[in-house]
Amino acid sequence: MIQIMEPNGAVINSGKFNSVSDDPSFKIYPLQNGAYIVRENIANFVLFDSFGSVIRPISNSSNSEDGEKISELATDPMGKTIVLYNPQVRNGDKRGSRAKVIELENSERDIFYKADQEIRAVRVSESGEFIAIASGKEGSDDEITIMDRYGNEIRKITFDRKVKGLNLYGSGSTLTVFSEGRVAVYNVLSGERIGSSSFRNGTLQFANYSASDQTIIGLTGDLNGTTLSDIEVRIINVATRKIASQEYSGSVQIDDLDKVTMTKNSRFNYTITGMNKDLNLKASF
């Protein structure tokens, strides 16, 4: 039995699921409309509707004889655009990758393929209208491909570090790219870099951008397993080039870095969620 619950423990959906084993790749992806997706093993997914009934199973196997890494999923909160991707597909001495968009019905379309680049990260905008895919290989700059939800390429952006994460702010008009020590923000349509900053102390675990405040928000800390300690949040005002920082005592638990998100409460006032406790921050410039 699978149960989808609100933070207060209230069950909002449940469905039957027969797992054949305790597969370490098993994962549940809940959607805000009550539907959910189950990754039951390394490459197979099952789609459930908001009533807990199976819509359909789907395989994301590359069928590579040399093997592949565990398939991953990226989606907007409502499941408007769902991307399944193979971060690494082995073909001899090459390490490639692929991605496709699936529909809740029986349709799917390939949107990305690289024979010699691994996928670092995939992000779907909150609106479901845009997709960003970061890929790269040793010895070359990483590359971010931005496309619409149908797979039509809009822009390519290079990044001279190994990409750790991406964020498409709001409707997807701005793209935040970050490595372990650097973050940059770009205008999706023009490709113009809006701002950037380096983080020399601490490892970046999350970064995002508030367009209305013109601020970059970066969360640093030491991640050991699921425990994040030595936490600091920095807010960089790209308009005034001023920086505010806030440290947090103790530690937090993070099950999945991809679930860490940021909401804006008011001007220069934000909350970072997706951990066992929220981080509230406010800056004065």
PASEBA-1860 file (N, C-alpha, C; in nm, 3 decimals):
! residues 285
1> MIQIMEPN> 0.084/-0.119/0.000/0.000/0.000/0.000/0.088/0.125/0.000 ~ 0.055/0.219/-0.088/0.123/0.348/-0.094/0.027/0.454/-0.043 ~ 0.075/0.541/0.046/-0.006/0.650/0.097/0.066/0.783/0.073 ~ -0.008/0.881/0.018/0.043/1.015/-0.002/-0.019/1.102/0.107 ~ 0.066/1.166/0.188/0.018/1.240/0.304/0.062/1.386/0.300 ~ -0.018/1.471/0.362/0.019/1.610/0.383/0.119/1.616/0.499 ~ 0.190/1.730/0.516/0.287/1.741/0.625/0.230/1.712/0.763 ~ 0.099/1.736/0.782/0.037/1.711/0.913/-0.003/1.566/0.932
9> GAVINSGK> 0.024/1.481/0.832/-0.006/1.339/0.843/-0.137/1.297/0.782 ~ -0.218/1.391/0.734/-0.346/1.357/0.673/-0.324/1.288/0.539 ~ -0.390/1.173/0.518/-0.376/1.097/0.394/-0.462/1.162/0.286 ~ -0.398/1.199/0.174/-0.473/1.259/0.064/-0.492/1.162/-0.052 ~ -0.418/1.053/-0.055/-0.434/0.952/-0.160/-0.366/0.824/-0.116 ~ -0.418/0.712/-0.165/-0.357/0.583/-0.136/-0.387/0.488/-0.251 ~ -0.301/0.392/-0.268/-0.320/0.294/-0.375/-0.242/0.168/-0.346 ~ -0.283/0.060/-0.408/-0.215/-0.068/-0.388/-0.093/-0.076/-0.478
17> FNSVSDDP> 0.014/-0.133/-0.423/0.134/-0.154/-0.500/0.205/-0.277/-0.448 ~ 0.229/-0.373/-0.536/0.295/-0.497/-0.498/0.441/-0.492/-0.541 ~ 0.528/-0.469/-0.445/0.671/-0.464/-0.473/0.729/-0.604/-0.467 ~ 0.808/-0.639/-0.570/0.862/-0.775/-0.574/0.983/-0.789/-0.483 ~ 1.045/-0.680/-0.446/1.162/-0.687/-0.358/1.187/-0.550/-0.298 ~ 1.282/-0.545/-0.205/1.322/-0.417/-0.146/1.428/-0.353/-0.235 ~ 1.386/-0.308/-0.352/1.479/-0.250/-0.449/1.524/-0.113/-0.401 ~ 1.656/-0.088/-0.391/1.705/0.042/-0.342/1.671/0.157/-0.437
25> SFKIYPLQ> 1.633/0.127/-0.561/1.599/0.233/-0.656/1.451/0.273/-0.646 ~ 1.375/0.207/-0.560/1.232/0.238/-0.545/1.215/0.382/-0.495 ~ 1.123/0.456/-0.559/1.100/0.595/-0.522/0.960/0.638/-0.562 ~ 0.901/0.728/-0.482/0.768/0.780/-0.510/0.778/0.929/-0.541 ~ 0.710/0.971/-0.648/0.707/1.112/-0.688/0.562/1.162/-0.678 ~ 0.523/1.225/-0.567/0.386/1.276/-0.554/0.367/1.406/-0.632 ~ 0.246/1.425/-0.686/0.211/1.547/-0.758/0.106/1.622/-0.678 ~ 0.098/1.753/-0.700/0.006/1.836/-0.621/-0.140/1.810/-0.654
33> NGAYIVRE> -0.168/1.747/-0.768/-0.307/1.717/-0.804/-0.355/1.585/-0.745 ~ -0.273/1.521/-0.662/-0.310/1.396/-0.598/-0.260/1.273/-0.669 ~ -0.221/1.286/-0.795/-0.164/1.174/-0.867/-0.020/1.151/-0.819 ~ 0.039/1.039/-0.857/0.177/1.012/-0.820/0.238/0.911/-0.916 ~ 0.369/0.907/-0.916/0.445/0.817/-1.002/0.540/0.737/-0.916 ~ 0.550/0.608/-0.943/0.639/0.519/-0.868/0.750/0.470/-0.960 ~ 0.874/0.487/-0.916/0.984/0.419/-0.984/1.004/0.287/-0.910 ~ 0.969/0.178/-0.974/0.972/0.050/-0.904/1.105/-0.021/-0.913
41> NIANFVLF> 1.189/0.016/-1.009/1.325/-0.037/-1.016/1.410/0.058/-1.100 ~ 1.521/0.011/-1.149/1.620/0.099/-1.213/1.565/0.174/-1.334 ~ 1.467/0.119/-1.406/1.422/0.184/-1.529/1.271/0.181/-1.550 ~ 1.195/0.119/-1.460/1.051/0.105/-1.481/0.971/0.194/-1.385 ~ 0.872/0.262/-1.441/0.787/0.353/-1.366/0.641/0.310/-1.381 ~ 0.561/0.346/-1.280/0.416/0.322/-1.286/0.345/0.453/-1.255 ~ 0.251/0.493/-1.339/0.177/0.617/-1.321/0.043/0.588/-1.256 ~ 0.010/0.662/-1.149/-0.116/0.646/-1.078/-0.196/0.776/-1.087
49> DSFGSVIR> -0.329/0.763/-1.095/-0.412/0.883/-1.096/-0.444/0.928/-0.954 ~ -0.525/1.034/-0.940/-0.554/1.091/-0.809/-0.644/1.001/-0.724 ~ -0.693/0.891/-0.781/-0.775/0.795/-0.705/-0.694/0.672/-0.663 ~ -0.564/0.673/-0.696/-0.478/0.560/-0.661/-0.485/0.444/-0.758 ~ -0.547/0.466/-0.874/-0.557/0.361/-0.976/-0.443/0.374/-1.078 ~ -0.399/0.261/-1.129/-0.289/0.261/-1.226/-0.336/0.318/-1.358 ~ -0.261/0.417/-1.407/-0.286/0.470/-1.542/-0.214/0.383/-1.644 ~ -0.084/0.364/-1.620/-0.006/0.275/-1.708/0.136/0.261/-1.655
57> PISNSSNS> 0.201/0.150/-1.686/0.345/0.137/-1.659/0.424/0.191/-1.777 ~ 0.546/0.229/-1.754/0.631/0.278/-1.862/0.776/0.241/-1.833 ~ 0.846/0.198/-1.937/0.987/0.163/-1.924/1.073/0.275/-1.979 ~ 1.182/0.305/-1.908/1.278/0.404/-1.956/1.413/0.341/-1.983 ~ 1.415/0.213/-2.006/1.541/0.144/-2.030/1.599/0.184/-2.165 ~ 1.730/0.204/-2.167/1.800/0.236/-2.291/1.836/0.110/-2.369 ~ 1.826/-0.006/-2.303/1.861/-0.136/-2.362/2.009/-0.144/-2.400 ~ 2.091/-0.064/-2.332/2.234/-0.069/-2.359/2.293/-0.197/-2.302
65> EDGEKISE> 2.370/-0.267/-2.382/2.435/-0.390/-2.335/2.543/-0.361/-2.232 ~ 2.595/-0.239/-2.231/2.702/-0.203/-2.138/2.650/-0.144/-2.008 ~ 2.517/-0.125/-1.998/2.458/-0.080/-1.873/2.422/0.068/-1.871 ~ 2.353/0.108/-1.765/2.308/0.246/-1.750/2.286/0.275/-1.602 ~ 2.284/0.404/-1.567/2.253/0.444/-1.429/2.102/0.444/-1.407 ~ 2.062/0.455/-1.282/1.920/0.457/-1.248/1.850/0.572/-1.318 ~ 1.736/0.544/-1.381/1.658/0.648/-1.447/1.603/0.746/-1.345 ~ 1.593/0.873/-1.385/1.543/0.977/-1.297/1.421/1.044/-1.360
73> LATDPMGK> 1.351/1.121/-1.278/1.230/1.188/-1.322/1.232/1.334/-1.277 ~ 1.189/1.423/-1.364/1.172/1.565/-1.330/1.035/1.609/-1.379 ~ 0.967/1.689/-1.299/0.833/1.733/-1.337/0.800/1.866/-1.269 ~ 0.701/1.934/-1.321/0.645/2.049/-1.250/0.552/1.996/-1.141 ~ 0.511/2.078/-1.046/0.431/2.028/-0.933/0.301/1.959/-0.971 ~ 0.238/1.999/-1.083/0.109/1.942/-1.123/0.122/1.829/-1.223 ~ 0.243/1.797/-1.267/0.260/1.688/-1.363/0.220/1.723/-1.504 ~ 0.220/1.852/-1.537/0.187/1.894/-1.674/0.293/1.846/-1.772
81> TIVLYNPQ> 0.419/1.857/-1.730/0.532/1.812/-1.812/0.617/1.717/-1.730 ~ 0.627/1.593/-1.773/0.703/1.490/-1.702/0.819/1.444/-1.790 ~ 0.939/1.454/-1.735/1.060/1.415/-1.809/1.122/1.292/-1.742 ~ 1.142/1.187/-1.818/1.219/1.071/-1.773/1.354/1.078/-1.842 ~ 1.462/1.052/-1.767/1.593/1.061/-1.830/1.690/0.958/-1.774 ~ 1.784/0.919/-1.860/1.895/0.831/-1.824/2.018/0.919/-1.803 ~ 2.062/0.940/-1.680/2.178/1.028/-1.656/2.305/0.980/-1.724 ~ 2.319/0.848/-1.730/2.438/0.791/-1.795/2.402/0.660/-1.863
89> VRNGDKRG> 2.435/0.652/-1.990/2.418/0.528/-2.068/2.556/0.489/-2.120 ~ 2.602/0.371/-2.084/2.735/0.326/-2.124/2.730/0.259/-2.262 ~ 2.822/0.299/-2.347/2.835/0.238/-2.479/2.984/0.227/-2.509 ~ 3.040/0.113/-2.473/3.185/0.097/-2.483/3.253/0.189/-2.385 ~ 3.347/0.270/-2.433/3.416/0.364/-2.344/3.347/0.500/-2.340 ~ 3.233/0.516/-2.405/3.160/0.642/-2.404/3.053/0.642/-2.295 ~ 3.023/0.762/-2.246/2.918/0.780/-2.145/2.821/0.884/-2.199 ~ 2.707/0.837/-2.247/2.607/0.925/-2.305/2.487/0.940/-2.215
97> SRAKVIEL> 2.379/1.000/-2.268/2.257/1.020/-2.189/2.140/1.049/-2.284 ~ 2.020/1.039/-2.229/1.900/1.062/-2.310/1.785/1.106/-2.220 ~ 1.686/1.173/-2.279/1.569/1.217/-2.203/1.448/1.218/-2.295 ~ 1.331/1.196/-2.234/1.206/1.200/-2.310/1.095/1.257/-2.223 ~ 0.995/1.315/-2.288/0.876/1.364/-2.220/0.766/1.260/-2.236 ~ 0.699/1.229/-2.125/0.589/1.134/-2.131/0.458/1.204/-2.096 ~ 0.350/1.152/-2.150/0.216/1.200/-2.118/0.148/1.096/-2.029 ~ 0.045/1.138/-1.959/-0.029/1.042/-1.876/-0.097/0.937/-1.963
105> ENSERDIF> -0.125/0.972/-2.090/-0.179/0.874/-2.182/-0.063/0.792/-2.240 ~ -0.081/0.735/-2.357/0.020/0.644/-2.411/0.116/0.711/-2.508 ~ 0.146/0.837/-2.489/0.237/0.905/-2.581/0.365/0.945/-2.509 ~ 0.474/0.950/-2.586/0.603/0.994/-2.535/0.685/1.043/-2.653 ~ 0.780/1.132/-2.626/0.863/1.183/-2.733/1.005/1.209/-2.681 ~ 1.103/1.170/-2.760/1.242/1.194/-2.726/1.273/1.342/-2.743 ~ 1.342/1.401/-2.645/1.374/1.543/-2.653/1.524/1.571/-2.641 ~ 1.603/1.469/-2.602/1.744/1.497/-2.575/1.824/1.369/-2.591
113> YKADQEIR> 1.939/1.379/-2.658/2.031/1.265/-2.670/2.172/1.318/-2.687 ~ 2.264/1.265/-2.609/2.405/1.294/-2.623/2.482/1.162/-2.617 ~ 2.567/1.139/-2.716/2.643/1.014/-2.719/2.761/1.016/-2.624 ~ 2.810/1.138/-2.589/2.933/1.146/-2.508/2.923/1.244/-2.393 ~ 2.800/1.279/-2.350/2.782/1.366/-2.235/2.682/1.304/-2.138 ~ 2.715/1.311/-2.009/2.623/1.266/-1.907/2.529/1.380/-1.868 ~ 2.408/1.348/-1.827/2.316/1.449/-1.777/2.350/1.477/-1.631 ~ 2.374/1.603/-1.599/2.404/1.644/-1.461/2.275/1.672/-1.382
121> AVRVSESG> 2.181/1.741/-1.446/2.058/1.781/-1.376/1.951/1.813/-1.479 ~ 1.825/1.796/-1.439/1.710/1.833/-1.522/1.612/1.909/-1.434 ~ 1.557/2.018/-1.487/1.458/2.096/-1.412/1.345/2.137/-1.505 ~ 1.221/2.118/-1.458/1.103/2.166/-1.528/1.052/2.289/-1.453 ~ 1.015/2.394/-1.525/0.966/2.515/-1.460/0.836/2.486/-1.387 ~ 0.804/2.570/-1.288/0.682/2.551/-1.210/0.558/2.555/-1.297 ~ 0.563/2.630/-1.406/0.450/2.640/-1.498/0.438/2.518/-1.589 ~ 0.545/2.439/-1.599/0.546/2.324/-1.688/0.576/2.359/-1.832
129> EFIAIASG> 0.610/2.486/-1.859/0.628/2.531/-1.997/0.771/2.516/-2.048 ~ 0.869/2.509/-1.957/1.009/2.504/-1.999/1.083/2.389/-1.930 ~ 1.185/2.338/-2.000/1.271/2.231/-1.949/1.416/2.274/-1.966 ~ 1.496/2.253/-1.863/1.640/2.280/-1.872/1.715/2.151/-1.841 ~ 1.811/2.118/-1.926/1.892/1.997/-1.909/2.038/2.035/-1.910 ~ 2.110/2.004/-1.802/2.254/2.028/-1.794/2.327/1.899/-1.824 ~ 2.426/1.905/-1.911/2.503/1.786/-1.947/2.650/1.824/-1.961 ~ 2.737/1.724/-1.953/2.878/1.754/-1.965/2.964/1.629/-1.964
137> KEGSDDEI> 3.094/1.652/-1.987/3.193/1.545/-1.982/3.323/1.605/-1.932 ~ 3.411/1.520/-1.886/3.540/1.566/-1.833/3.620/1.636/-1.943 ~ 3.683/1.748/-1.906/3.768/1.819/-2.000/3.698/1.925/-2.082 ~ 3.565/1.941/-2.063/3.491/2.041/-2.140/3.396/2.116/-2.048 ~ 3.359/2.238/-2.091/3.258/2.312/-2.016/3.125/2.237/-2.021 ~ 3.050/2.248/-1.913/2.915/2.192/-1.913/2.824/2.277/-2.001 ~ 2.713/2.219/-2.041/2.620/2.284/-2.133/2.478/2.269/-2.082 ~ 2.403/2.378/-2.083/2.263/2.373/-2.042/2.177/2.397/-2.165
145> TIMDRYGN> 2.090/2.302/-2.195/1.997/2.314/-2.307/1.861/2.350/-2.253 ~ 1.806/2.462/-2.299/1.674/2.507/-2.257/1.577/2.485/-2.372 ~ 1.464/2.423/-2.344/1.365/2.393/-2.447/1.225/2.414/-2.393 ~ 1.128/2.420/-2.485/0.989/2.426/-2.440/0.943/2.286/-2.405 ~ 0.821/2.273/-2.358/0.773/2.142/-2.309/0.755/2.040/-2.421 ~ 0.767/2.084/-2.546/0.756/1.993/-2.659/0.892/1.949/-2.711 ~ 0.998/1.999/-2.649/1.132/1.960/-2.690/1.196/2.050/-2.791 ~ 1.133/2.163/-2.823/1.192/2.258/-2.918/1.298/2.342/-2.846
153> EIRKITFD> 1.420/2.338/-2.897/1.530/2.408/-2.831/1.513/2.559/-2.840 ~ 1.531/2.626/-2.727/1.523/2.771/-2.720/1.661/2.833/-2.712 ~ 1.747/2.771/-2.630/1.880/2.831/-2.610/1.976/2.730/-2.549 ~ 2.106/2.752/-2.575/2.212/2.677/-2.510/2.301/2.774/-2.433 ~ 2.339/2.734/-2.313/2.425/2.816/-2.229/2.540/2.728/-2.179 ~ 2.663/2.779/-2.187/2.777/2.704/-2.135/2.809/2.751/-1.994 ~ 2.862/2.659/-1.914/2.896/2.688/-1.775/3.029/2.621/-1.747 ~ 3.126/2.699/-1.696/3.263/2.649/-1.687/3.291/2.569/-1.560
161> RKVKGLNL> 3.187/2.523/-1.494/3.201/2.435/-1.378/3.113/2.312/-1.399 ~ 3.132/2.210/-1.318/3.044/2.094/-1.321/2.912/2.130/-1.255 ~ 2.805/2.128/-1.332/2.675/2.171/-1.282/2.624/2.074/-1.175 ~ 2.580/2.133/-1.064/2.521/2.052/-0.957/2.370/2.061/-0.957 ~ 2.317/2.179/-0.990/2.172/2.194/-0.989/2.124/2.308/-1.075 ~ 1.993/2.306/-1.104/1.928/2.408/-1.185/1.799/2.452/-1.119 ~ 1.756/2.575/-1.148/1.624/2.620/-1.108/1.570/2.714/-1.213 ~ 1.445/2.691/-1.254/1.375/2.779/-1.346/1.274/2.858/-1.265
169> YGSGSTLT> 1.301/2.985/-1.245/1.220/3.066/-1.157/1.080/3.087/-1.212 ~ 0.979/3.063/-1.129/0.840/3.094/-1.163/0.796/3.037/-1.296 ~ 0.767/3.125/-1.390/0.720/3.083/-1.522/0.832/3.024/-1.606 ~ 0.955/3.038/-1.562/1.069/2.986/-1.636/1.143/3.093/-1.712 ~ 1.120/3.220/-1.680/1.184/3.330/-1.752/1.331/3.346/-1.718 ~ 1.372/3.299/-1.600/1.513/3.305/-1.562/1.561/3.167/-1.518 ~ 1.687/3.140/-1.548/1.748/3.011/-1.515/1.861/3.033/-1.416 ~ 1.858/2.959/-1.305/1.966/2.960/-1.207/2.048/2.833/-1.223
177> VFSEGRVA> 2.178/2.848/-1.240/2.270/2.735/-1.256/2.372/2.742/-1.144 ~ 2.399/2.630/-1.077/2.500/2.634/-0.972/2.584/2.508/-0.968 ~ 2.710/2.529/-0.929/2.803/2.420/-0.902/2.822/2.414/-0.751 ~ 2.924/2.346/-0.705/2.949/2.341/-0.561/2.998/2.474/-0.506 ~ 3.049/2.562/-0.595/3.104/2.686/-0.543/3.069/2.811/-0.621 ~ 2.982/2.799/-0.721/2.948/2.916/-0.800/2.803/2.908/-0.848 ~ 2.739/3.024/-0.859/2.602/3.032/-0.908/2.593/3.143/-1.011 ~ 2.512/3.122/-1.116/2.490/3.224/-1.218/2.344/3.220/-1.259
185> VYNVLSGE> 2.290/3.336/-1.295/2.150/3.349/-1.335/2.144/3.407/-1.475 ~ 2.058/3.348/-1.560/2.047/3.389/-1.699/1.902/3.418/-1.737 ~ 1.886/3.512/-1.831/1.757/3.534/-1.894/1.738/3.425/-1.998 ~ 1.631/3.349/-1.988/1.610/3.233/-2.075/1.598/3.274/-2.221 ~ 1.523/3.379/-2.250/1.496/3.415/-2.389/1.614/3.482/-2.457 ~ 1.685/3.569/-2.385/1.797/3.642/-2.446/1.931/3.572/-2.426 ~ 1.941/3.488/-2.323/2.068/3.425/-2.290/2.160/3.513/-2.210 ~ 2.118/3.636/-2.181/2.200/3.730/-2.106/2.220/3.684/-1.962
193> RIGSSSFR> 2.344/3.699/-1.913/2.370/3.666/-1.772/2.327/3.784/-1.686 ~ 2.236/3.757/-1.594/2.182/3.861/-1.507/2.276/3.890/-1.391 ~ 2.337/3.786/-1.337/2.427/3.803/-1.223/2.493/3.672/-1.188 ~ 2.598/3.678/-1.108/2.667/3.557/-1.064/2.742/3.586/-0.935 ~ 2.781/3.479/-0.867/2.856/3.494/-0.742/2.930/3.365/-0.712 ~ 3.046/3.379/-0.647/3.123/3.264/-0.603/3.105/3.244/-0.453 ~ 3.106/3.118/-0.411/3.093/3.082/-0.270/3.219/3.007/-0.231 ~ 3.311/3.077/-0.167/3.440/3.016/-0.133/3.435/2.939/-0.002
201> NGTLQFAN> 3.342/2.971/0.083/3.328/2.900/0.211/3.199/2.818/0.209 ~ 3.212/2.688/0.226/3.095/2.601/0.227/3.060/2.553/0.087 ~ 2.987/2.443/0.080/2.946/2.382/-0.046/2.802/2.419/-0.077 ~ 2.779/2.472/-0.197/2.644/2.506/-0.237/2.558/2.381/-0.250 ~ 2.445/2.381/-0.184/2.350/2.270/-0.194/2.222/2.310/-0.268 ~ 2.194/2.440/-0.270/2.072/2.490/-0.335/2.093/2.636/-0.369 ~ 2.039/2.679/-0.484/2.044/2.819/-0.521/1.922/2.853/-0.606 ~ 1.873/2.974/-0.591/1.760/3.021/-0.671/1.769/3.172/-0.685
209> YSASDQTI> 1.678/3.227/-0.763/1.681/3.370/-0.794/1.541/3.429/-0.783 ~ 1.531/3.544/-0.719/1.407/3.619/-0.712/1.417/3.735/-0.810 ~ 1.341/3.728/-0.919/1.348/3.833/-1.021/1.295/3.966/-0.970 ~ 1.188/3.962/-0.891/1.129/4.087/-0.842/1.220/4.160/-0.745 ~ 1.302/4.085/-0.668/1.396/4.146/-0.574/1.536/4.161/-0.632 ~ 1.560/4.096/-0.747/1.693/4.094/-0.809/1.797/4.038/-0.711 ~ 1.762/3.926/-0.649/1.851/3.865/-0.551/1.876/3.719/-0.583 ~ 2.001/3.677/-0.561/2.039/3.536/-0.567/2.041/3.483/-0.425
217> IGLTGDLN> 1.979/3.369/-0.404/1.976/3.306/-0.272/2.052/3.174/-0.280 ~ 2.155/3.159/-0.196/2.237/3.038/-0.197/2.244/2.973/-0.060 ~ 2.219/2.844/-0.054/2.226/2.766/0.070/2.351/2.680/0.067 ~ 2.441/2.700/0.164/2.562/2.620/0.173/2.560/2.537/0.301 ~ 2.641/2.430/0.300/2.651/2.345/0.418/2.722/2.216/0.384 ~ 2.755/2.140/0.486/2.819/2.009/0.469/2.712/1.901/0.474 ~ 2.698/1.828/0.365/2.597/1.723/0.356/2.662/1.587/0.376 ~ 2.624/1.520/0.484/2.673/1.387/0.516/2.554/1.293/0.518
225> GTTLSDIE> 2.540/1.214/0.411/2.420/1.132/0.398/2.300/1.222/0.374 ~ 2.208/1.224/0.469/2.091/1.313/0.459/2.097/1.428/0.559 ~ 2.210/1.441/0.631/2.224/1.545/0.733/2.305/1.663/0.681 ~ 2.244/1.781/0.685/2.312/1.903/0.644/2.348/1.984/0.767 ~ 2.476/2.015/0.783/2.523/2.093/0.898/2.608/2.210/0.850 ~ 2.656/2.294/0.944/2.731/2.415/0.911/2.657/2.497/0.805 ~ 2.530/2.525/0.834/2.440/2.586/0.737/2.454/2.737/0.734 ~ 2.462/2.789/0.614/2.461/2.934/0.595/2.382/2.966/0.468
233> VRIINVAT> 2.302/3.071/0.475/2.229/3.119/0.357/2.278/3.259/0.324 ~ 2.313/3.281/0.198/2.357/3.412/0.154/2.259/3.468/0.052 ~ 2.229/3.596/0.066/2.141/3.666/-0.027/2.223/3.775/-0.094 ~ 2.233/3.765/-0.226/2.315/3.860/-0.302/2.222/3.949/-0.385 ~ 2.225/4.077/-0.358/2.147/4.173/-0.435/2.230/4.214/-0.557 ~ 2.191/4.165/-0.676/2.272/4.188/-0.795/2.261/4.332/-0.842 ~ 2.156/4.403/-0.800/2.140/4.544/-0.841/2.235/4.635/-0.764 ~ 2.245/4.613/-0.632/2.329/4.698/-0.548/2.465/4.636/-0.518
241> RKIASQEY> 2.481/4.507/-0.556/2.604/4.432/-0.530/2.634/4.424/-0.381 ~ 2.529/4.409/-0.303/2.543/4.391/-0.159/2.507/4.248/-0.121 ~ 2.566/4.200/-0.010/2.546/4.062/0.033/2.502/4.060/0.179 ~ 2.401/3.981/0.208/2.358/3.954/0.346/2.370/3.805/0.370 ~ 2.407/3.767/0.491/2.421/3.624/0.521/2.357/3.592/0.655 ~ 2.318/3.467/0.669/2.254/3.421/0.792/2.296/3.278/0.820 ~ 2.350/3.254/0.938/2.391/3.120/0.976/2.284/3.055/1.062 ~ 2.280/2.921/1.058/2.181/2.845/1.134/2.254/2.741/1.219
249> SGSVQIDD> 2.221/2.738/1.347/2.283/2.640/1.436/2.214/2.505/1.417 ~ 2.284/2.399/1.454/2.226/2.265/1.443/2.232/2.214/1.301 ~ 2.143/2.121/1.269/2.143/2.057/1.137/2.000/2.033/1.091 ~ 1.985/2.001/0.964/1.855/1.965/0.908/1.871/1.835/0.830 ~ 1.759/1.769/0.805/1.758/1.645/0.728/1.702/1.673/0.590 ~ 1.773/1.626/0.488/1.730/1.641/0.349/1.727/1.503/0.284 ~ 1.608/1.456/0.249/1.597/1.327/0.182/1.630/1.337/0.034 ~ 1.596/1.450/-0.027/1.615/1.465/-0.171/1.640/1.614/-0.201
257> LDKVTMTK> 1.760/1.645/-0.250/1.793/1.785/-0.280/1.702/1.844/-0.387 ~ 1.650/1.760/-0.477/1.563/1.810/-0.582/1.430/1.862/-0.528 ~ 1.396/1.825/-0.404/1.270/1.869/-0.345/1.286/1.999/-0.265 ~ 1.408/2.048/-0.254/1.430/2.174/-0.183/1.384/2.289/-0.273 ~ 1.296/2.373/-0.222/1.242/2.484/-0.299/1.244/2.612/-0.215 ~ 1.215/2.723/-0.281/1.212/2.852/-0.213/1.084/2.926/-0.246 ~ 1.024/2.989/-0.147/0.909/3.075/-0.168/0.942/3.215/-0.117 ~ 0.885/3.314/-0.185/0.905/3.452/-0.143/0.785/3.495/-0.059
265> NSRFNYTI> 0.811/3.544/0.062/0.704/3.590/0.151/0.675/3.738/0.133 ~ 0.780/3.817/0.121/0.771/3.960/0.097/0.907/4.006/0.048 ~ 0.926/4.134/0.031/1.053/4.183/-0.022/1.170/4.142/0.067 ~ 1.267/4.073/0.007/1.388/4.024/0.075/1.354/3.930/0.192 ~ 1.241/3.863/0.184/1.197/3.772/0.289/1.156/3.640/0.223 ~ 1.228/3.532/0.255/1.208/3.405/0.186/1.202/3.289/0.284 ~ 1.148/3.177/0.237/1.149/3.052/0.313/1.198/2.941/0.222 ~ 1.298/2.866/0.270/1.348/2.750/0.198/1.286/2.626/0.261
273> TGMNKDLN> 1.216/2.547/0.180/1.145/2.428/0.228/1.200/2.303/0.160 ~ 1.145/2.188/0.199/1.187/2.061/0.143/1.278/1.983/0.234 ~ 1.294/2.031/0.358/1.375/1.965/0.460/1.285/1.930/0.578 ~ 1.341/1.872/0.683/1.257/1.838/0.798/1.213/1.961/0.876 ~ 1.277/2.076/0.849/1.229/2.203/0.903/1.262/2.314/0.804 ~ 1.176/2.415/0.801/1.194/2.526/0.708/1.301/2.622/0.757 ~ 1.366/2.688/0.662/1.463/2.791/0.694/1.404/2.925/0.650 ~ 1.381/3.015/0.747/1.327/3.147/0.718/1.441/3.248/0.716
281> LKASF> 1.443/3.334/0.617/1.551/3.431/0.606/1.498/3.565/0.557 ~ 1.559/3.670/0.608/1.521/3.804/0.572/1.647/3.891/0.567 ~ 1.656/3.971/0.462/1.774/4.055/0.444/1.734/4.202/0.445 ~ 1.828/4.285/0.486/1.812/4.430/0.480/1.930/4.488/0.404 ~ 1.902/4.560/0.300/2.010/4.619/0.219/2.004/4.772/0.225
END
